Amino acid sequence: MQKNTRQETYKIVKTQPSKRQGELNFSINSGVFICSECEKEFEKPWLLKRHLKVHHISNQMATNTVLDEPKQAELIVENTIPDANAFDYSSDEDDSSSIGDEEDNIVDEENDIVNNFFDIEMNSNPVFNAFSDMFSSAAAADEVSMTDDDSEIPEEVFETIGTVNDPTSCYPFRDLQTMILFAFIDGDNDMISQQMLKKILLAMNLIIKIQQETPIGRTFKLPRLDALLNYQARKKSKMPVFPSQRISVPGSNGNAFAHINLPSDHLRFLMANPKKSKLISSMPDCTPNQSICLEQGEKWRTHHLFQQPMHTVNGIDVWFGNIIYLKTNDCSIRFLIELFHMTNKNIFAREYLVRAISIVCYGVEVAVTDLRVEQISHVDTTPVERDHYYSISSSLTKLSPAHDFLLFGVHPMKKPMPLSVLPGNVDRDAVFYKVRIVSIILFTDDTSGNRSKQYNPFESWLMRCTALPFKDRNSIANIQFLSTIPKKDGANGMSLLPAIVDDFKKLEKGVKMFSAEDNEYVLVVVPILWIEADMPCHSELCRLLGPATTFPCRRCYIELRHAKDFVKNLSYFCECHERRTQEHYVLANSSPGRDTEIPNAPKIGMNMPANEISFRDRSTGRLLELQSFDPEKDTPVEILRTILLGVAKYMVIDLVKVVLKNDTATIARLSEFLTDYTRSTGLSRKFTQNLRHSGSFLGRDFKVLLQILSVILITEFSGNHELDLVIPCFVELGQLCSLVFVRQVTSDFDNYIIRVNNAVKRLIRALFDYNKGTKNELHKAYCTKPKVHYLTHLKEDIIRFGPALNYETEKGEQFNKHIREHLFHTNCQNTSRDVCLKFAKQVALQHVIDGGSWINSSGNREKSGTGIERFIKDNNESLFYYTFFGGSRELKDNNDTGDIEDDTIQNNSFGAFVFKDDPISRPRIGLVSGSVVKFLSIVPCTDNDRNNNYAKAVMTGEHSDVANMNLVCKLDLHIFRNPFYIVNLSKFGSYWFIFNNILFD
C-alpha cells in the first residue's frame, strides 16, 4: 500500500460543553483517539464514539466523561454529522484542490445523535459497521484530515445474516429484509419517492451480487460517504471533474457571483464520448423539397459557419480549395472543391470543373457540380499560380472572387497541426486539424425555487446539440445544463450572457478538442442555430420593451394597439411590414441611450429614434458580437406560447365565459361530448378537465382539446346560432395545429409551407370576422394581439429551420422540474454553485459510464476500465440505464403527432396502413378488429367537408390480417354518423398526412 505522506493539519477550537446527557465532545491529539475508560486507541473519532457507546455507555450517561487531556497543543472537535441533503461540497484543507467557493454550507449540528439501541445491537454486525463507517466518515470532514481508504465488509457477512433470517420468526413479515425495508419506508416522517426506492433496491441488489462474486482472498469494499459526495475535491480521486466556472455578474448592489457550466466544457466531454461524438456533428443536407432534419433548414444550408470545409476520403483529408482527380482514366478532368454536403443520405462534394486551356493555362467553370465523394481519387499537389488560372462563363475571364479565394485564400477553419504532434517525415504545411461542425440550440426560461411556483424566481440556461435526431435531441440525457441564477438584486438570466457570449466567440473560431470518433484532436466549430424562449424572454434577449408596447414585434415594425379607435382592415394584419433587421439592432445598440435614428422605420421613408420604436437598453447587446446569431431571424416563433397558450386560450375562454356565459345547458352538453371522446382510441391522451376552469389549463390540456373540439362543434352544434361566428375560428385553428404539430415533412415541403401560410391567413380572417361580427360587449379583439401577429412569421421560421415542433419550448420547460428539485435540496446559501455542481457531477459520471476519455492529473488521456461496460451488459443494461440515468423520468411527449415508433397496434383503433410486402404502396385507412384490419375508403369531399376540416369514410367490406399490415399513421375516426365515419383532420399530423398521401382529391 502506498504510504500516506500527507501532513495532517488541525485547527484549534474551544471545547464546548455537552448539550445534553449522552452527547460527547472529543479532544483529538495527533490523529490518535484514546478511550478514557480502558485507554484503548483508535484512529478515527467516530470509531471511538461507537466504542464508548457500546462498552461504557452507562458511565458516559452518569458522568458525561470526556477524553483524557492531551499533553500538547490539541484540537477539540465536536462530533457533528453534516446534512447530506444540503449539498455540502466543502472539503478538508489538507486533501483538496480549491474550487474557489467562499460561502460555507450550513450544517445541522443536531443530527449527530444516533439511537443507542441500534448502536449496541448492531455494533457486532459487520455490514452495519461498514455502512456506519461509510456514513460516519462525513462527521469530521471539515475538522479532521481523512484518508481515502475504503470501508470493508468481510465475506462472511451475508452468511451470518442468513443464519438468523428464519421466515417463521419474522411474522407478519416475509423475512427480515422485508421488515427493514418497511421500517425504511414507513418508519418515520422522512419521505422517499417510489422511484428513489427502486434505485435503492437495484443498487442494493447489484452491490450484494458484487459481494457474492468477490473472489476468495480479495476484500469487498464500500466507499465512504465523503468520497462519494466530495470526490471532486479529493486529490486521490481518479474521477474526471467537470470544471464549473465561478463568474461575476452585475447587480443593483454591486457585483454578485454565479456559477456556470460553459458550453465549451460540455462539448469537450461530448466529443470525447464514444457514444455521442459521432452523433453531435453534421454537415448541410441539400435533399430537395423535404424537411426531416434540421440540417435541411435554410440557415444550415447557407450560413458560412455551418459549411463543412473538409472531408476524409480514402484516408486522405480533402479540403476546401483542393484540386482533385476523379477515379477515371481521363487525367485532364479535375475539379476545384468548395464544400461538402449531404443529399439523400449520400455525401457530395460541391465542385467546379477545371479545364486545361493550354499546357500552362487552366479555366474554372462558373457552373457548380455535385459529385459523390466516392468518385474522388486523389488531390493534385501541383502548386498553382494566379497568372495561369481563369474563370470560364461564356468566355475566358479573370478569376472571379469566389474562384480566387478558393485557389489562393486561407479558410479560417484550416489550422495546421503543431510540429510536436507530427511525425518527423511529414510536411507541416500539408497536415491540418480535421474540422467538426457542432451546432447548438440555447434555451432560457424562468422557474421557481418554491414548491408553490409563485415566489423565489430563478432564470436558467440550457443547451442541446442540433445534429441529434428529434427524439434524442429532446431526451433528458441530451439536455445540457449551463446555469441558473436567482432573479434578485438586479441580476437575472441575462446577466449570464457575457460569459456565454465570450465562450461562443471562441467556439465560432474553432477550439481543439479530442474526438472519440476520430481518435485524435480535431477543430470543433460551434455556431448557434437559434435561441429558444417564450415571448417575454425573446423580447428581453432582443432588448425590446415587450408584448405590451406599440411596436411589439421583434421581426417587423407593425403597430398594434388595443384602443377601440385602432381600426385596421384585414390586409393590415395579414400583410408583411417593414423589417426590423439585424442592422437596425446594431444601430440601436451603438448609443447608450438608444437614441440613434433608424432609417426606414417604422415605414419606408421615415426615420425614428430607436427608443421610440421599442428598443431598450444595451444589456443584451453582446449577442450581436456572435457571427451565428441574428436577433431578427434566430428567435423562432414558439407555438406553445403563441398558439396553445395564445390563440387557443383566448378562444376557449371566449367560448366558455363570453359566448356561452349564461348557457349552462350548452356547456353541459358540450362537456358530455368531450367526456364521450375519452373513449377514442385515436388519441394517446384524454381530455378530462372541466371547461369552467379553462383559464388555468396548461399547454398539454389545450393540445388535447384543440384536436377534438372543432369536430364536436361542427357535427353536434352546427345549428346553434350563438356559435356561428366562433366555430370557424376553432375549425381554422384546428387545421393550423394539425399542420404545425408534425416532426418532419418527408416530401412536397414547398406545398407544406404554402398550406401553413394559408392556414394562418384563414385563421386571422376568421378572428377578424368574429371581432367584426360579434355584438357581445365582453368580447375582446384578438387580431391586435402580438401572439396572433407572430403567426404571420411562422412561414419564415419553417423555411429557415424546419417544422415548428422542433422549436417548441415544452421539453425545456419540463426540464425546469429537475432544476427546481435541485434547488429544493440546497441550503439556499449558494444555489447557483450547488445546482451547477450537481449537474456537473451527472455529466462526469455519464461520461465515465459511456466509456469516455479524459485528461488525468498527470496530463495523460485515460478512460474507464473495461470491467464497467462488461458488468453493465451482464446485469440488464437497459434496466441499469433506465433506473440510474434518467430513463424513468424521461420528458413527456404530449404532442400526439400520429408518428409510429414503438407503439403496438391496438384493437378498435383506426390508422393508415400499408402492406408489408408493398411498403411504397398508397396507404389505406383501416380499423383494427381482432386479428384483421377492416378497410375504409374516403368518399368524395364536398366544399362543406373541406371548409369544416373533416372527411367522411365508409366501410368497403375488404379486410386483411393484421400480421400482413404495417401501421404508418394513427388516425381519429371516433365520431360515427351512419354510414359515415368522420375523419378528424384536426388531429395533429392528420391533415398533412391525408393530403400528402392523396387519399382523396
Secondary structure, 3 states (H helix, E strand, C coil): CCCCCCCCCCCCCCCCCCCCCCCCEEEEECCEEECCCCCCEECCHHHHHHHHHHHCHHHHHHHCCCCCCCCCCCEEEECCCCCHHHCCCCCCHHHCCCCCCCCCCCCCCCCCCCCHHHHHHCCCCHHHHHHHHHHHCCCCCCCCCCCCCCEEECCCHHHHHHHHCCHHHCCCCCCHHHHHHHHHHHCCCCCCCHHHHHHHHHHHHHHHHHHHCCCCCCCEEECCHHHHHCHHHCCCCCCCCCCCEEEEECCCCCCEEEEECCHHHHHHHHHCCCCCCCCCCCCCECCCCCECCHHHCHHHHHCHHHCECEEEECCEEEECCCEEEECCCCCCCEEEEEEEEEECCEEEEEEEEEEECCCCCEEEEEEEEEEEHHHEEEEECCCCCHHHEEEECCCEECCCHHHHHHHHCCCCCCCECCHHHCCCCCCHHHCECCEEECCEEEEEEEEECCCCCCCCEEEEEEEEECCCCHHHHCCHHHEEEEEEEECECCECHHHHHHHHHHHHHHHHHCEEEEECCCCEEEEEECCEEEEECCHHHHHHHCCECCCCCCCCCCCECCCCCCCCCCCCCHHHHHCCCCECCHHHHHHHCCCCCCCCEEECCCCCCCEEEHHHCCECCCCCHHHHHCCCCCCCCCCCCCHHHHHHHHHHHHHHHHHHHHHCCCCHHHHHHHHHHHHHHHHCCCCCCCCCCCHHHHHHCCHHHHHHHHHHHHHHHHHHCCCCHHHCCCHHHHHHHHHHHHHHCCCCECCCHHHHHHHHHHHHHHHHHHHHHHHHHCCCCCCCCCCCCHHHHHHHHHHHHHHHHCCHHHHCCHHHHHHHHHHHHHHHCCCCCCHHHHHHHHHHHHHHHHHHHCCCEEECCCCCEEECCHHHHHHHHHCCHHHHHHHHCCHHHCCCCCCCCCCCCCCCCCCCCEEEEEECCCCCCCCEEEEEECCEEEEEEECCCCHHHHHCCEEEEEEEEEEEEHHHEEEEEEECCCCEECCEEEEECCCCCHHHHHHHCCCCC
